[in-house]
Amino acid sequence: MNKFLFLICLLPMLSFSQENNSRYTFDINNFYGKILNHTEEISQFTDHSPEGFLISINRKTYGEKAWQSRYNYPDYGLSFEYQNMKNEELGYFYGLYGHYNFYFFKRNLMLRIAQGVAYNTNPYDVNTNPENLAYGTHWMPATYFMLNYKKERIWNGLGLQAGVTFFHHSNANLRSPNKGTNTVALNIGAVYNFDSKESLNYILNKDSIKFTEPIRYNLAFRTGFNESDLVGSGQYPFYVFSAYADKRLNRKSAIHIGVDFFVMKYLKETVKRIAADPTLSVSPDTDYRKAGIFVGHELFVNKLSLETQFGYYAYAPLDYLPPIYQRLGLKYYLMDEIFMGVALKTHAAKAEALEFGIGVRL
């Protein structure tokens, strides 16, 4: 393991030795935490204390583009996670993430937002691992947030950072079971600047022209596969058609209002299963499709945006899930009128689907 870490530490130095090194930092953090008891099905695992490390490469921004100045010159980069869940049933995690680092209080406080994919070594198996109701697949989307006090260049290019990190691992109901885990951990680590002195100046970009834009209209199509909570019930495709209007409030954000139409094929099978139960008064002809209205917000960071929406089912003959739903997603604008994205649709803490989508902004 020590040789492995040494090689990882050496690779960034070799890779960037010929570039403008003042733009790059490298950090490694050890963490130790607890699994939150968010549902009874995983309560037997919450006595254990996961530990591991995060290794990250970061590229600094200095304001060459206007959005960098608006967000106080964030970093962006890649990070690798190793997490030992300290439980045989839960196994280990290896994750790869893209992230942004945002800075506050004279750049001493750093908030990192990371999204990526993680591999679990020991998911649920009906024969060999029936106790693991947290993860139903090896591969799953994953998220972590890190809030650190950070002090760079304490000695030459070496600095320190410490704080708290929150990890979320679940497969978004791609396959059941999917109770997921949330880990809160304390972390401490070192940060290395490839140039020991700050050699570039920050460029202050002031938007001289007030930003205005008329209401724009969006059409989006989202799809994917998911499974009901009944383990072994099978994966089915789903299709979501959305139409909404957005109004830019400023260069950073916009508000949404619109409608969704859901065709979730797993619910069609759920109707058949429920209708076969004589104790439940559900007709086999019950429509499994749903329609909702929603409001939302979009935060723009360069060509990426963070989308948050809250919806209500205006049409839902099958009373299977709560009437209020949420969507949290990332969008990437291929051009001003075309975007693609990925979003998690949930009902509070219960994930229903991981949506992959494409859309137009007219």
Secondary structure, DSSP 8 states (H G I E B T S, - for coil): -HHHHHHHHHHHHHHTTTS-GGGEEEEEEEEEEEE---SGGGGGGTTS--EEEEEEEEE---SSSHHHHHTTS-EEEEEEEEEE-SSTTT-EEEEEEEEEEEEETTTTEEEEEEEEEEEESS--BTTTBTT--S-SSSEEEEEEEEEEEEEEEEETTEEEEEEEEEEEE--TTSSS----EEEEEEEEEEEEESSSS--S--------S------EEEEEEEEEEE--SSTTS--EEEEEEEEEEEEE-SSSEEEEEEEEEEEEHHHHHHHHHHHT-TTS---TT----EEEEEEEEEEEETTEEEEEEEEEEEE-SS--S-SEEEEEEEEEEEETTEEEEEEEEEETTEEEEEEEEEEEE-
